[in-house]
């Protein structure tokens, strides 16, 4: 199987799916689609998909800044919540 359209623009790919033009290999942002669009339905989960490693890197002095530390703490809590069983 080969794609009819490739694009690095996930918004374009989502729009094509919402318009009924086919399926797309796009990340699940865990966010609702904007506007009145119905949610996209995942398909081929057992065929396509893989865990993705997220690496956040900052210098040690930067990581000590209160605003940066707050963001790092929130991202860590978010990822930990994803990993814990519901």
PADOPA-870997 format. One record per residue: residue in three letters; x, y, z of N, C-alpha, C, CB in turn. Coordinates in steps of 0.05 Angstrom, whole numbers. Each point is the difference from the previous one (the first is absolute). Glycine has a CB too. Layout:
REM residues N
+-----+--------+--------+--------+--------+--------+--------+--------+--------+--------+--------+--------+--------+
|   r |    n.X |    n.Y |    n.Z |   ca.X |   ca.Y |   ca.Z |    c.X |    c.Y |    c.Z |   cb.X |   cb.Y |   cb.Z |
+-----+--------+--------+--------+--------+--------+--------+--------+--------+--------+--------+--------+--------+
| ALA |      X |      Y |      Z |      X |      Y |      Z |      X |      Y |      Z |      X |      Y |      Z |
...
+-----+--------+--------+--------+--------+--------+--------+--------+--------+--------+--------+--------+--------+
REM end
This chain:
REM residues 86
+-----+--------+--------+--------+--------+--------+--------+--------+--------+--------+--------+--------+--------+
|   r |    n.X |    n.Y |    n.Z |   ca.X |   ca.Y |   ca.Z |    c.X |    c.Y |    c.Z |   cb.X |   cb.Y |   cb.Z |
+-----+--------+--------+--------+--------+--------+--------+--------+--------+--------+--------+--------+--------+
| UNK |     17 |    -23 |      0 |    -17 |     23 |      0 |     18 |     25 |      0 |    -37 |    -25 |     24 |
| UNK |     31 |     44 |    -41 |     15 |     25 |     -1 |    -19 |     23 |      3 |     35 |    -21 |    -30 |
| UNK |    -26 |     42 |     43 |    -17 |     24 |      4 |     -5 |     15 |    -26 |     17 |      3 |     47 |
| UNK |    -41 |      8 |    -50 |     -6 |     17 |    -23 |     10 |     28 |      5 |    -40 |    -29 |    -11 |
| UNK |     42 |     36 |     36 |      9 |     27 |      8 |     18 |     -2 |     24 |    -42 |     21 |    -19 |
| UNK |     64 |     -7 |     19 |     17 |      1 |     24 |      4 |     30 |      6 |     24 |    -44 |    -10 |
| UNK |    -23 |     50 |     36 |      3 |     27 |      8 |     10 |      1 |     29 |    -37 |     15 |    -31 |
| UNK |     55 |      3 |     38 |      8 |      3 |     27 |    -21 |     17 |     16 |     48 |     -3 |    -14 |
| UNK |    -68 |     12 |      1 |    -21 |     17 |     13 |    -23 |    -17 |     10 |     12 |     38 |    -31 |
| UNK |    -12 |    -43 |     58 |    -20 |    -18 |     11 |    -28 |     13 |     -2 |     34 |    -19 |     31 |
| UNK |    -35 |     46 |    -32 |    -26 |     13 |     -2 |    -12 |     -5 |    -27 |     15 |     36 |     32 |
| UNK |      1 |    -36 |    -53 |     -9 |     -7 |    -27 |    -10 |    -29 |     -1 |     32 |     34 |    -20 |
| UNK |    -17 |    -52 |     32 |     -7 |    -28 |     -1 |    -26 |     -4 |     16 |     48 |    -13 |     -4 |
| UNK |    -51 |     26 |     27 |    -25 |     -2 |     15 |    -23 |     11 |    -15 |     26 |      4 |     42 |
| UNK |    -22 |     18 |    -56 |    -22 |     12 |    -16 |     -8 |    -18 |    -22 |     18 |     45 |     11 |
| UNK |      1 |    -59 |    -24 |     -7 |    -19 |    -21 |    -16 |    -23 |     11 |     42 |     13 |    -24 |
| UNK |    -35 |    -23 |     47 |    -15 |    -21 |     13 |    -28 |      9 |      7 |     42 |    -19 |     18 |
| UNK |    -44 |     42 |     -6 |    -26 |     11 |      7 |    -18 |      5 |    -24 |     21 |     21 |     40 |
| UNK |     -9 |    -16 |    -63 |    -15 |      4 |    -25 |     -7 |    -26 |    -13 |     24 |     44 |     -6 |
| UNK |    -15 |    -67 |     18 |     -7 |    -26 |    -11 |     17 |     -9 |    -23 |    -45 |     10 |     14 |
| UNK |     69 |      1 |    -16 |     18 |     -7 |    -22 |     17 |    -24 |      5 |      1 |     48 |    -11 |
| UNK |     -3 |    -60 |     34 |     16 |    -24 |      6 |      9 |     -2 |     28 |     15 |      1 |    -47 |
| UNK |      6 |    -16 |     52 |     12 |     -3 |     26 |     28 |     13 |      0 |    -26 |    -43 |      9 |
| UNK |     36 |     49 |     15 |     26 |     13 |      3 |     15 |    -12 |     23 |    -18 |     42 |    -20 |
| UNK |     44 |    -42 |     18 |     18 |     -7 |     21 |      8 |     25 |     14 |     17 |    -41 |    -24 |
| UNK |    -31 |     47 |     46 |      5 |     25 |     15 |      1 |     -6 |     30 |    -23 |     27 |    -36 |
| UNK |     37 |    -11 |     51 |      1 |     -5 |     29 |    -27 |      6 |     13 |     49 |     11 |      0 |
| UNK |    -54 |    -25 |     21 |    -24 |      5 |     16 |      7 |     21 |     21 |    -19 |    -47 |     -8 |
| UNK |      8 |     71 |      4 |      7 |     22 |     18 |    -16 |     -1 |     26 |     11 |     28 |    -40 |
| UNK |    -30 |    -46 |     42 |    -18 |     -3 |     23 |    -15 |     26 |      5 |     31 |    -33 |     20 |
| UNK |    -36 |     48 |    -41 |    -15 |     25 |      1 |    -23 |     -1 |    -19 |     41 |     26 |     14 |
| UNK |    -63 |    -12 |     -9 |    -22 |      0 |    -19 |      7 |     16 |    -25 |    -33 |     -5 |     38 |
| UNK |     20 |     -3 |    -60 |      4 |     16 |    -24 |    -14 |     27 |      3 |      3 |    -42 |    -28 |
| UNK |      7 |     63 |     16 |    -12 |     26 |      3 |    -27 |      1 |    -15 |     46 |     21 |      5 |
| UNK |    -63 |     -3 |      4 |    -25 |      5 |    -14 |    -20 |    -22 |      5 |     25 |     25 |    -34 |
| UNK |    -42 |    -29 |     14 |    -22 |    -20 |      2 |      7 |    -27 |    -11 |    -32 |     38 |     -2 |
| UNK |     57 |    -42 |     -5 |      9 |    -24 |    -13 |     -5 |    -24 |     19 |     34 |     25 |    -27 |
| UNK |    -44 |    -47 |     16 |     -2 |    -25 |     16 |     28 |    -10 |      6 |    -45 |    -11 |    -20 |
| UNK |     49 |     -4 |     42 |     27 |    -10 |      6 |      8 |    -21 |    -20 |     -7 |      9 |     48 |
| UNK |     33 |    -10 |    -54 |     11 |    -20 |    -18 |     -1 |    -27 |     15 |     29 |     34 |    -24 |
| UNK |    -32 |    -55 |      9 |     -1 |    -27 |     12 |     26 |    -15 |     -7 |    -50 |     -1 |     -3 |
| UNK |     65 |     -8 |     24 |     25 |    -15 |     -6 |     -7 |    -26 |    -14 |     22 |     20 |     40 |
| UNK |     -6 |    -27 |    -60 |     -3 |    -25 |    -15 |     28 |    -12 |     -2 |    -41 |     16 |    -26 |
| UNK |     42 |    -42 |     21 |     25 |    -14 |     -4 |     19 |      2 |     24 |     -5 |      9 |    -49 |
| UNK |     -6 |     -6 |     73 |     17 |      2 |     24 |     18 |    -25 |      3 |    -35 |     28 |     22 |
| UNK |     25 |    -51 |    -31 |     16 |    -24 |      4 |     21 |     -4 |    -23 |    -39 |    -20 |     24 |
| UNK |     38 |     37 |    -44 |     18 |     -2 |    -23 |     21 |     22 |      0 |    -37 |    -22 |    -26 |
| UNK |     28 |     46 |     32 |     17 |     24 |     -1 |      1 |     13 |     27 |    -11 |      7 |    -49 |
| UNK |     34 |      3 |     56 |      2 |     15 |     25 |     23 |    -11 |     17 |    -49 |      9 |     -1 |
| UNK |     61 |      8 |     16 |     22 |     -8 |     17 |      3 |     21 |     22 |     23 |    -24 |    -38 |
| UNK |    -13 |     16 |     61 |      6 |     20 |     20 |     21 |     19 |    -10 |    -12 |    -33 |     36 |
| UNK |     11 |     57 |    -26 |     19 |     20 |     -8 |     15 |     11 |     24 |    -30 |     13 |    -39 |
| UNK |     55 |    -11 |     38 |     16 |     10 |     22 |      0 |     31 |     -1 |     29 |    -41 |      0 |
| UNK |    -34 |     53 |     23 |      1 |     29 |      3 |     23 |      7 |     17 |    -50 |      4 |     -6 |
| UNK |     68 |     12 |     -4 |     23 |      9 |     15 |     -1 |     30 |      2 |     28 |    -40 |    -15 |
| UNK |    -28 |     50 |     39 |      1 |     29 |      6 |     27 |      6 |     12 |    -51 |      2 |      7 |
| UNK |     66 |     16 |    -20 |     27 |      6 |      9 |      3 |     30 |      5 |     17 |    -40 |    -25 |
| UNK |     -8 |     47 |     48 |      7 |     28 |      6 |     26 |      0 |     16 |    -50 |     13 |      1 |
| UNK |     63 |      9 |     -2 |     25 |      2 |     16 |     -7 |      1 |     30 |     24 |     24 |    -39 |
| UNK |     -6 |    -31 |     56 |     -5 |      0 |     28 |     -7 |     28 |     11 |     31 |    -39 |      4 |
| UNK |    -16 |     60 |    -12 |     -8 |     27 |     10 |    -28 |      8 |     -9 |     48 |     12 |     -1 |
| UNK |    -55 |    -19 |    -24 |    -27 |      7 |    -10 |    -21 |    -16 |     15 |     20 |     10 |    -45 |
| UNK |    -15 |    -35 |     51 |    -20 |    -17 |     14 |     -6 |     10 |     28 |     17 |    -38 |    -26 |
| UNK |      1 |     55 |     37 |     -5 |     11 |     27 |    -17 |     25 |      0 |     44 |    -19 |     13 |
| UNK |    -49 |     31 |    -37 |    -17 |     23 |     -1 |    -29 |     -8 |      7 |     30 |     21 |    -35 |
| UNK |    -44 |     -5 |     52 |    -26 |     -8 |      9 |    -20 |     -7 |    -23 |      8 |     29 |     39 |
| UNK |     -9 |    -12 |    -60 |    -19 |     -5 |    -22 |      7 |    -26 |    -15 |     -7 |     49 |     -4 |
| UNK |     32 |    -54 |      0 |      8 |    -25 |    -14 |     -5 |    -24 |     17 |     35 |     26 |    -25 |
| UNK |    -28 |    -23 |     51 |     -5 |    -22 |     19 |    -30 |     -7 |      1 |     40 |     14 |     27 |
| UNK |    -57 |      6 |    -27 |    -29 |     -5 |      0 |     -8 |    -16 |    -24 |     -7 |     43 |     25 |
| UNK |     16 |    -35 |    -49 |     -6 |    -14 |    -25 |     10 |    -29 |      1 |      1 |     43 |    -25 |
| UNK |     24 |    -47 |     34 |     11 |    -27 |      2 |    -16 |    -17 |     19 |     45 |     19 |    -11 |
| UNK |    -53 |     -8 |     34 |    -16 |    -14 |     19 |    -27 |     -8 |    -11 |     23 |     24 |     37 |
| UNK |    -36 |     -6 |    -52 |    -26 |     -6 |    -11 |      2 |    -21 |    -22 |    -15 |     47 |      9 |
| UNK |     36 |    -46 |    -26 |      3 |    -20 |    -20 |      6 |    -27 |     13 |     18 |     35 |    -32 |
| UNK |     -2 |    -36 |     53 |      6 |    -25 |     14 |    -25 |    -12 |     12 |     46 |     17 |     10 |
| UNK |    -63 |     -1 |      3 |    -25 |    -10 |     11 |    -19 |    -10 |    -21 |      5 |     32 |     37 |
| UNK |     -6 |    -18 |    -60 |    -17 |     -8 |    -22 |      9 |    -28 |    -11 |     -9 |     49 |    -12 |
| UNK |     35 |    -52 |      8 |     10 |    -25 |    -11 |     -4 |    -23 |     20 |     34 |     25 |    -27 |
| UNK |    -29 |    -19 |     53 |     -4 |    -20 |     21 |    -29 |     -9 |      0 |     38 |     20 |     27 |
| UNK |    -57 |     -1 |    -30 |    -28 |     -8 |     -1 |     -7 |    -17 |    -23 |    -11 |     43 |     23 |
| UNK |     24 |    -39 |    -46 |     -5 |    -17 |    -23 |      9 |    -28 |      5 |      5 |     40 |    -30 |
| UNK |     17 |    -43 |     44 |     12 |    -27 |      5 |    -14 |    -15 |     22 |     43 |     19 |    -14 |
| UNK |    -58 |     -5 |     32 |    -13 |    -14 |     22 |    -27 |    -12 |    -10 |     22 |     30 |     34 |
| UNK |    -29 |    -54 |    -23 |    -25 |    -12 |     -8 |    -24 |     16 |      8 |     22 |    -44 |      3 |
| UNK |    -42 |     44 |    -19 |    -25 |     16 |      6 |    -17 |    -12 |     21 |      1 |     17 |    -46 |
+-----+--------+--------+--------+--------+--------+--------+--------+--------+--------+--------+--------+--------+
REM end
